[in-house]
Amino acid sequence: MEHVAGVRLDEKWEEMNVLQHMQCTKALSKFAKDMEQINFPAYGSLYFENAIDPGLRVDFADGYCIGPHCGSTYWNCSPGERELYGESNSNHGPCEKPDFASLPDKISFVEGEEETEDEKKAKEDASICSQTFDVCMMGRVPKLARARELDEMLFRPFRYCHTSWRDSASAVRQELVDLGQHWVELGLTGTSPYLPTEKELAEHKKRYEDFDNAQRLKAGMMQALGVNSDGWFSEDRRNTVSEAYSKMYQMWIETAKDSEASEEDKDKVSPEKAQMLWPFDER
């Protein structure tokens, strides 16, 4: 396998005009059509031919076969996870990968201020690219276009089902709750198999709020410190990032102490809970 020659698109995107963005989007839809026409006789992982029972394999070539899928998504192998070293970890997550062709829900700008001309152009540009991709998919890959029109709520439970050990059961549970509440609206027959009691829903609400708060804290720290979702950073940045970690942690705990002492704060967070919500090992 070799690197593809050329320049990364994200390095040139800002230099391109709207027409070039649209033409690029059309070219990507052509790639989607080419990929859709590729025939895959099996879905799974590559094995030595004699390692898999005949009933569980599809012959491939030269002593190899296709067998059951064993992708790394099912392994607890993310770096930096404390339970790998005998310590407990709440495993806050997840890292979501957005659909590049979908229109962003929000294009961020300072709250209370009007959008600048550049921000308006960026939003219009994103809308044009999204519409272009939708039209191209309908004409070139109608099967994929129909799948893209389905309500995302139908697919979200699968997002966390195989990573709940890392992303928290609260994420999976929230998707099942949402799906059950919109069961009829989505055109599903019968009733949802997941019907939690009022008591269970109340307990879930508390846990999901903790999960959401931890996610927001993590996202803010990733952006502010330039670290990945595990809190990792390059060795040459250790001194500056470690110092920033320490300062942010102290600020986080002090904020929790002030919240606990305040009589007006309805959403109090104790220092103990603040420590639990802290998303990284580094403090």
N, C-alpha and C positions, 0 to 999 in steps of 0.2 A: 504494500500500500504506500502511495506517495502523496505528498502535499499537492494540492491543486495550485497551479501557477496563477499569479495575479495578486490583486490588492483586496483586502477584506472590505465588504460592502459598508460596514459601519464606519469605516475610516473615510469613505467618500460620500456618504449619504448627505451630509450637511452642505457639501459643495455642489450637489445636484439640484436642478430646478424641478418644478412640479411635473413638467412633461417627461423628464428623464425618470422621475420616481414612478410615474404611471407606466412607462415603457418597461422599466425594471420589474414592476409587479406583473405585467403581462408575460414577461419572459419566465418568471417563477411559476406562473400557472401552467406554462408549457412543460416545465420540468415535472410538475405534478401529473400531467397527462401521460408523460413518458413513463413515470414510475408506476402509474395505475395499470399500464399495459404489461408490466413485467409479471410473469407467471411464477408464483412460488408454490411448489408442490407440497411443502410442509412448513410447519412453524415449530421451532424448537431450538435445541442446542446441538453442537457438533460433538460426536463421540467416536471412539474407536468401534469398529463394527462388532467386535466380539464382546463389548462391554454392556450391550443392551439386549434384552430379550427380543426375539423376532417380532412379537406382537406389539412392541412399543417403539419400533424404529421404522424409518424409511431409508432404504439404501441410498447412498450418495455416490461415492467414487473412491477407488484406491484404498480400500480398507476402512473407510469412514462411513458414518450413517448419521441421520438426524433423529434425535431422541427427545425426551421430555425437556421442556425449557427450564433452565436453572440459572437465569440471569441474576446479576448482582443486586437487583432490587429486593431480592429475598434474603440477602445476607446482612447481618449486623456488622458492617465493616467500615462505617464512616469513621474517619480519624478524629481523635480527640474525645471519644465517648468514654466517660469514666467507668462505666460498668465493665468495660473490657479489662480494667485493672483492679477489679474487685470492689469497686465503689458504686453506690447507687446513683442513678441519674434520672431526672424527670423527662429527659429527651424531648425538649420543646422543638418544634419544627413548624411548618415544613418549608421547603423551597419550591415554589410553584413555577412552572414554565408556561408563560402566556402564549396564546395563539398569535403569531406575528401578524396575521392578516385581519385580526379583529380590531374594531375601532376602540381606542382607549376610553374607559369610562370617564376619566378625568385627565386633563392636561394641567399640571400643577402650576399655580401662580399664587402670589401672596393674597391671602384672604382679605377681603374688604377693598381690594384695589381692582381697577378695571384691567382687562386683558390688554397687553401691548399688541402692536401690529404684528410683531414676530410670532407671538403666541397664537393670534388669530390665524395667521398663515399656516402655522404648524398644525392647527386643528383642521383647517380646510384641506391641507395636504393629506393628513391621515384619513380623512373622510373620503377623498378622491381615490386613494390607494385601496381602501377597504371596499368601496363600491366596484372599482375596477376588478379586483380579485373575485368578488362575488359573481359578477357578470361572466368573467372568463371561466370560472368553475362551472357555472350552469351550462355553458356551451361546450366546454372541453371535457369536463369530468362530472357529469350530472349525478353519478352515484355519490361522489364526495360532497357535491353541493347539497343534495338532499340530507345527507348526514349532518352537515354543518347547520342546517335549519332546525334540527331537533333541539329541544330545550336542554340547556346545559345541566339543569338539575338532575336529568336522567343519568348523567355520566359522573357527576361529582362524587357519589359514594365510592366509586372505584379509585378515586384519586388517593385516598389514604388507607384503603382496606389492606394493602400489603405492607404498609409502613407505620401502622399504628404503634408498633413497639418504639418508634422514634418520634412520630408526629403527635402522639397523645391520642387516646381513645376518644377524647372530647371532639376532635375534628371529625372522626367517623360518625360519632353519635349525632352531631349537629346536622350532618348531611342526611342522615336517616330521618331525623325529626322533620327537616324541611321537606323531604320527599313525601313523608306521610301526610303532612298538612296540605300538600298540593296534589294528592294522589288522583282524585277525580278530575281535577283541572287539567292534569297531564294526559288524560284519556286512558289511564290504567284501569284494569278490571279488578273487581273484588275490593278488598281492603288491604291496607299496608300491614305486613307481617310484624312490623315494629310499632307497638302501641304502649309506650311508657305511661306509668301512672303520674298523677299530678305531683306526688312526692318525688318521684324519680326525675321529672322535668325540672322541678325547683332545684334539686341537687345538681343536675346537669347544667343549669343556667349559671350557677356559681362557678363551676369548674370551667365552663366555656369562656366566661368573662376573664378568668385567670389566664387561660390559654391565649385569648385575644390580646390581653395586656402584655403578656410575654412576647407575643409576636410583634406587636408594635414597638416594644422596647428593643427587641433584636433588630428589626428593620432600621430603626433610627441609629443604632450603634454601628451597624454594618456600613451605613452611609457616612456617618461621622468619622469612623476610624479606618474605613477602607479595608475591613476584614471580611472573610467569607462567612457562610451560615454556621460554621463550626467555631467561629471566632479566631480562625488561624490567620497569620500574617507572615510576611517574609522575615528572615532572621535579621536582615540589615535594618529593619524598622523596630526591633525589639525594645530598645530603650524608650523611644518616643511613644510607641503604642502601649507598652506596659504602664507607663506613667499616666497616660490618658485613661486607661482602664481603671486604674486606682482612683483617679479623681472622679470619674463618672460614677463608680461604685459608691464612693463616699457621699456624693451628691444625692444618689438614689436612696441611700439609707437615711440621710438627713431629711429628705423630703418625706419619707415614710414616717419618721419620728414627728415631724411637724404636723402631718396629717392626723396621726393618732392623738396628738395633744389638742388639736383644734376641735372646738365644739360646733363649728359651722360646717365643717367638711362632712358631707353625708357618705361619701365613698372613701372611708378610711382604709388605709393599708398599714398594717403593723410592720415593724422592722423585720419580724420573723417571716412574714409573708413576702415582704420585699426581697429578702434573701432567697426565698424559694422561687420567685419569679425571675430572678437574675438569670439570663439565658446562657452565660458562658462560664467556663471554669475559672478563667482569669479574673481576678478581683483587685 
